[in-house]
Amino acid sequence: MFTSVGFIGSGPIAQALAGHLVAARIPVYISNSRGPDSLTDMIAELGDGAHAVTAARAAEADLVILALPFVRVPELTDVVPDWNGRIVVDATNQFAQYTPTYSGYVDLGDETGSEWVARRLPGATIIKAFNAMFASYLAPDPRHHDGRQVVFYAGDDTAACADFDHLLSTLGFAPVSLGSLREGGKLIQLGGPLILLHVLKQD
């Protein structure tokens, strides 16, 4: 079970998820490339349980969520040289550019985006999730009149996925496992058939 969550990146996805985690009394540690001082307003808005930290500190949390541009993932080994034993959620999408807007597509051939991420964070256990929908759908209460907001995820480590599934349920989402990082990851990565598919699960 995850008792803390660290974010590398402080954009809309991080803000949306951090709100749910703080409400569930799960401490969050948020970082970005501009440093903790740039997060003062965001932390104040989130309230108790939210902390502005360095990326290295965020990576010490029980669960680490990558909420930064895909092409910047290789930079993380300069910040955290050793990723062994860390459980990392890959919430990135394979955009070739992120400024001034997200655009283009990184062609990885037969490799999935999360497999590419895993190779750049050797030793980490990777789970693919949170990339397949806009943050504006993640931010509201996931418990709707007609059911709970589905979050698709994929991963190879059974124990890590079970803990992640439990976390999603705790936050009010309806977790749906898609299987392995390779096969499941293909379904929800940029260009996959489940990208931007917003689904409610009836309870």
Backbone hydrogen bonds in HBPLUS format (Angstrom, degrees):
<---DONOR---> <-ACCEPTOR-->    atom                        ^
c    i                          cat <-CA-CA->   ^        H-A-AA   ^      H-
h    n   atom  resd res      DA  || num        DHA   H-A  angle D-A-AA Bond
n    s   type  num  typ     dist DA aas  dist angle  dist       angle   num
A0063-LEU N   A0004-SER O   3.23 MM  59  6.54 143.0  2.38 141.3 152.0     1
A0005-VAL N   A0027-PRO O   3.05 MM  22  6.48 156.9  2.10 156.1 163.5     2
A0029-TYR N   A0005-VAL O   2.89 MM  24  6.30 151.0  1.97 149.8 156.6     3
A0006-GLY N   A0063-LEU O   2.79 MM  57  6.20 163.2  1.82 161.2 167.1     4
A0065-ILE N   A0006-GLY O   2.76 MM  59  6.16 164.4  1.79 166.4 171.4     5
A0007-PHE N   A0029-TYR O   2.72 MM  22  6.12 160.9  1.76 156.9 160.5     6
A0031-SER N   A0007-PHE O   2.98 MM  24  5.98 141.1  2.13 143.4 155.2     7
A0008-ILE N   A0065-ILE O   3.02 MM  57  6.29 168.2  2.04 162.3 162.7     8
A0067-ALA N   A0008-ILE O   2.89 MM  59  5.70 154.4  1.96 139.7 146.6     9
A0009-GLY N   A0031-SER O   2.89 MM  22  5.68 155.3  1.95 133.4 139.5    10
A0015-GLN N   A0011-GLY O   2.96 MM   4  6.20 163.9  1.99 160.0 165.3    11
A0016-ALA N   A0012-PRO O   2.89 MM   4  6.01 160.6  1.93 148.9 154.0    12
A0017-LEU N   A0013-ILE O   3.03 MM   4  6.22 171.3  2.04 156.4 158.1    13
A0018-ALA N   A0014-ALA O   2.85 MM   4  5.82 157.9  1.90 148.6 155.9    14
A0019-GLY N   A0015-GLN O   3.22 MM   4  6.28 151.6  2.30 141.8 147.3    15
A0021-LEU N   A0017-LEU O   3.01 MM   4  6.31 161.2  2.05 154.9 160.6    16
A0022-VAL N   A0018-ALA O   2.90 MM   4  6.03 168.3  1.91 156.1 158.5    17
A0023-ALA N   A0019-GLY O   3.15 MM   4  6.24 156.8  2.21 139.6 146.2    18
A0024-ALA N   A0020-HIS O   3.02 MM   4  6.27 135.2  2.23 138.3 150.3    19
A0024-ALA N   A0021-LEU O   3.05 MM   3  5.01 126.6  2.35  93.4 107.9    20
A0026-ILE N   A0021-LEU O   2.91 MM   5  5.18 169.6  1.92 148.9 148.0    21
A0025-ARG N   A0022-VAL O   2.93 MM   3  4.89 157.9  1.98 106.4 110.8    22
A0028-VAL N   A0049-GLY O   2.87 MM  21  6.24 163.3  1.90 163.5 167.3    23
A0051-HIS N   A0028-VAL O   2.96 MM  23  6.19 139.9  2.12 145.2 157.8    24
A0030-ILE N   A0051-HIS O   2.81 MM  21  6.11 167.2  1.83 174.3 174.9    25
A0053-VAL N   A0030-ILE O   2.90 MM  23  5.81 169.0  1.91 150.6 152.0    26
A0038-SER N   A0035-GLY O   3.09 MM   3  5.86 153.0  2.16 122.4 129.1    27
A0039-LEU N   A0036-PRO O   2.96 MM   3  5.43 164.7  1.98 119.1 124.0    28
A0043-ILE N   A0039-LEU O   2.93 MM   4  6.08 167.2  1.94 166.0 169.2    29
A0044-ALA N   A0040-THR O   3.02 MM   4  6.20 157.8  2.07 148.2 154.6    30
A0045-GLU N   A0041-ASP O   3.00 MM   4  6.22 151.8  2.09 146.4 153.7    31
A0046-LEU N   A0042-MET O   3.01 MM   4  6.28 152.0  2.09 147.3 155.0    32
A0047-GLY N   A0043-ILE O   2.94 MM   4  6.13 153.6  2.01 149.7 156.5    33
A0050-ALA N   A0047-GLY O   3.20 MM   3  6.11 151.7  2.28 147.3 150.0    34
A0058-ALA N   A0054-THR O   2.97 MM   4  6.30 160.6  2.01 151.9 157.7    35
A0059-ALA N   A0055-ALA O   2.97 MM   4  6.14 146.5  2.09 146.0 154.3    36
A0060-GLU N   A0057-ARG O   2.99 MM   3  5.32 160.8  2.03 110.8 116.9    37
A0061-ALA N   A0058-ALA O   3.24 MM   3  5.80 170.0  2.25 116.3 119.1    38
A0064-VAL N   A0087-ILE O   2.95 MM  23  6.23 165.7  1.97 160.1 164.5    39
A0089-VAL N   A0064-VAL O   2.69 MM  25  6.10 161.9  1.72 160.8 167.4    40
A0066-LEU N   A0089-VAL O   2.85 MM  23  6.06 174.0  1.85 171.6 171.9    41
A0091-ALA N   A0066-LEU O   3.26 MM  25  5.59 145.0  2.39 137.1 146.7    42
A0072-ARG N   A0069-PRO O   2.98 MM   3  5.49 157.6  2.03 116.1 123.5    43
A0073-VAL N   A0070-PHE O   3.14 MM   3  5.64 169.1  2.15 117.8 121.1    44
A0075-GLU N   A0072-ARG O   3.04 MM   3  5.58 145.9  2.16 115.2 124.6    45
A0076-LEU N   A0073-VAL O   2.94 MM   3  5.63 162.6  1.97 125.0 130.3    46
A0078-ASP N   A0075-GLU O   3.02 MM   3  5.61 150.0  2.12 113.1 122.0    47
A0079-VAL N   A0076-LEU O   3.04 MM   3  5.11 134.1  2.26  98.0 110.6    48
A0080-VAL N   A0076-LEU O   2.78 MM   4  5.97 169.5  1.80 162.1 165.1    49
A0086-ARG N   A0083-TRP O   3.22 MM   3  5.68 165.4  2.24 133.9 134.4    50
A0125-THR N   A0086-ARG O   2.84 MM  39  6.17 168.9  1.85 165.6 169.4    51
A0088-VAL N   A0125-THR O   2.78 MM  37  5.95 170.8  1.79 165.4 168.4    52
A0127-ILE N   A0088-VAL O   2.85 MM  39  6.19 151.2  1.94 155.7 159.6    53
A0090-ASP N   A0127-ILE O   2.72 MM  37  6.03 156.5  1.78 155.1 163.5    54
A0129-ALA N   A0090-ASP O   3.32 MM  39  6.19 164.3  2.34 132.1 136.0    55
A0095-PHE N   A0093-ASN O   2.76 MM   2  5.73 143.4  1.90 100.8  93.8    56
A0106-VAL N   A0094-GLN O   2.89 MM  12  5.45 160.9  1.93 151.8 155.6    57
A0097-GLN N   A0103-SER O   3.00 MM   6  5.29 153.1  2.08 161.1 157.1    58
A0103-SER N   A0097-GLN O   3.07 MM   6  5.29 154.8  2.13 132.6 135.0    59
A0111-GLU N   A0108-LEU O   3.25 MM   3  5.41 154.7  2.32 128.2 124.1    60
A0116-TRP N   A0112-THR O   3.07 MM   4  6.36 154.4  2.14 149.4 156.3    61
A0117-VAL N   A0113-GLY O   2.94 MM   4  6.27 154.0  2.01 144.7 152.2    62
A0118-ALA N   A0114-SER O   2.84 MM   4  5.99 158.1  1.89 142.9 149.0    63
A0119-ARG N   A0115-GLU O   3.06 MM   4  6.32 150.2  2.15 143.8 150.6    64
A0120-ARG N   A0117-VAL O   3.00 MM   3  5.23 133.7  2.22 102.0 115.1    65
A0121-LEU N   A0118-ALA O   3.20 MM   3  5.13 150.0  2.30  97.9 106.8    66
A0124-ALA N   A0121-LEU O   3.08 MM   3  5.84 164.9  2.10 146.6 149.6    67
A0128-LYS N   A0154-ALA O   2.82 MM  26  5.12 160.9  1.86 153.0 157.9    68
A0154-ALA N   A0128-LYS O   3.02 MM  26  5.12 144.2  2.15 137.3 146.6    69
A0196-LEU N   A0132-ALA O   2.56 MM  64  5.22 146.8  1.66 141.4 153.6    70
A0137-TYR N   A0134-PHE O   2.98 MM   3  5.62 158.9  2.02 115.7 122.3    71
A0138-LEU N   A0135-ALA O   2.96 MM   3  4.94 129.3  2.22  96.8 111.3    72
A0139-ALA N   A0135-ALA O   2.90 MM   4  6.03 148.3  2.01 159.9 166.8    73
A0149-GLN N   A0142-PRO O   2.83 MM   7  4.92 150.3  1.92 135.9 146.0    74
A0144-HIS N   A0147-GLY O   2.78 MM   3  5.10 150.6  1.86 146.2 150.8    75
A0147-GLY N   A0144-HIS O   3.20 MM   3  5.10 156.6  2.26  99.7 106.8    76
A0148-ARG N   A0201-LYS O   3.00 MM  53  5.23 150.2  2.09 143.0 139.5    77
A0201-LYS N   A0148-ARG O   2.80 MM  53  5.23 159.8  1.84 146.6 150.6    78
A0174-ALA N   A0149-GLN O   2.90 MM  25  5.80 166.4  1.92 141.6 141.7    79
A0150-VAL N   A0199-VAL O   2.82 MM  49  5.45 169.4  1.83 164.6 161.1    80
A0151-VAL N   A0174-ALA O   3.05 MM  23  6.08 153.5  2.13 133.4 136.3    81
A0176-VAL N   A0151-VAL O   3.03 MM  25  6.09 155.1  2.10 148.9 145.3    82
A0153-TYR N   A0176-VAL O   3.07 MM  23  6.34 145.2  2.19 154.8 152.7    83
A0178-LEU N   A0153-TYR O   2.81 MM  25  5.92 154.1  1.87 169.3 175.0    84
A0155-GLY N   A0179-GLY O   3.00 MM  24  6.36 157.9  2.05 161.1 162.4    85
A0161-CYS N   A0157-ASP O   2.95 MM   4  6.08 162.0  1.98 155.7 161.2    86
A0162-ALA N   A0158-THR O   2.97 MM   4  6.12 149.6  2.06 143.7 152.0    87
A0163-ASP N   A0159-ALA O   3.08 MM   4  6.37 156.7  2.13 149.5 154.9    88
A0164-PHE N   A0160-ALA O   2.93 MM   4  6.17 153.7  2.00 146.0 154.0    89
A0165-ASP N   A0161-CYS O   2.80 MM   4  5.94 156.8  1.86 147.7 153.9    90
A0166-HIS N   A0162-ALA O   3.05 MM   4  6.26 154.7  2.11 141.8 148.2    91
A0167-LEU N   A0163-ASP O   2.98 MM   4  6.26 152.9  2.06 144.0 151.3    92
A0168-LEU N   A0164-PHE O   2.98 MM   4  6.28 163.7  2.01 154.9 158.0    93
A0169-SER N   A0165-ASP O   3.09 MM   4  6.36 160.5  2.13 148.1 153.2    94
A0170-THR N   A0166-HIS O   2.91 MM   4  6.13 152.8  1.98 147.3 155.4    95
A0171-LEU N   A0167-LEU O   3.04 MM   4  6.34 146.0  2.15 149.5 158.2    96
A0173-PHE N   A0168-LEU O   2.97 MM   5  5.28 142.6  2.11 158.3 148.4    97
A0172-GLY N   A0169-SER O   3.01 MM   3  5.03 152.3  2.09 101.1 109.9    98
A0184-GLY N   A0180-SER O   2.74 MM   4  5.26 140.2  1.89 137.0 150.2    99
A0185-GLY N   A0181-LEU O   2.96 MM   4  4.97 130.5  2.21 105.7 120.1   100
A0186-LYS N   A0182-ARG O   3.17 MM   4  6.23 145.7  2.29 137.9 144.6   101
A0187-LEU N   A0184-GLY O   3.02 MM   3  5.36 132.1  2.26 104.5 116.9   102
A0189-GLN N   A0185-GLY O   2.99 MM   4  5.89 125.8  2.29 151.4 163.0   103
A0194-LEU N   A0187-LEU O   2.89 MM   7  5.55 157.9  1.94 160.3 160.8   104
A0192-GLY N   A0189-GLN O   2.71 MM   3  5.28 158.1  1.76 149.5 150.3   105
A0195-ILE N   A0192-GLY O   3.28 MM   3  5.55 167.4  2.29 112.5 116.1   106
A0197-LEU N   A0194-LEU O   3.21 MM   3  5.28 151.4  2.30 128.2 122.1   107
